[in-house]
Amino acid sequence: MCIRDRNITLRFLGAEEKAIISSILSNKGKTTQSKISKDTMFSRVKIFRILKKLEEKNIITKKPHGMTNVIELDEELKKILIG
């Protein structure tokens, strides 16, 4: 998928949501919450709130992993956005 198509797919998200999705995409659709914090420079609280919204929209899944969470894109979105 070209970058233009990816941007069209993500146009319904806010700028902060897009930043988090971009972080997840740069890690092949699966990453940790702490890695997202490092990539985006957002506070932990801000990331928690945005991830909660994305989880409610069924865009991501969040699973506990030690002291952090593993964040993964929905499988259908992963196919569309990553290929």
N, C-alpha and C positions, 0 to 999 in steps of 0.2 A: 504494500500500500504506500502511495506517495505521501509526502508530508502534507500536501494540500488536502487530501482525502481524510487524513488523520485530524486535521484542524476542523474540518467540517463536522466530523463525528463528535468532536469534543466541544463544539461551539455552545452547547447548552449548559456547560459548566462555568462557574465563576473562575476568576483568575487564580485564586488560591487553590481551588480544587484542581485546576489544570496543572499547576506547579507540582502538586502531589502526584497526580496521574503521570506526569512526565518523569518524575523520579522513579516511579514504579516501572514505567516502560523502559527506562534506561538500564534497569536491572532485570530485563527479560520477563517482566510481568509478575515478579515475586521478590519481595524485599522485607526488611524489618522496619518497624516503626522508628527505631533509633537511627537507621540509615536515612530514612526520609527526613528526619530532623537535621541531620548533617547536610544533606543535599539542598534542602530548602531554606535553612537557617530560621525556620519558624520555631516558636516556642513549643514545648511539649504539650501544653494545654491547647494551643491553637490546632496542632496536628490532631490531637485526640478528638476535638470537636468536628473538624473537617472529615476525618475518617469515619466518625459516627454518621455524619450526613451521607457520605458515599456508601456506607454499609446499608443504611436505610433505603437508598436508591438501588440496591443490589448491584452496585458497580464493583465493589470489592468484598472480599471476605477477610476476616481478622481472626487469627488463631493464636492463643498464648504460646510463647516460646521462651522459657526462662524468665528473665526480668523484662522482656520486651514482647512484642507481638509480631507475628509474620503476617504481612499484608500481601494479598494476591488478587489480581484482577479477575473478574468473572471470566469463565472459560470462553463464552461467546465473544465478549469484548476482546479478550486476548487474541482470538483468531482474527478478528477484524483489524485490530490495531498493530499486532506484531506479525501476523501472517501464518 
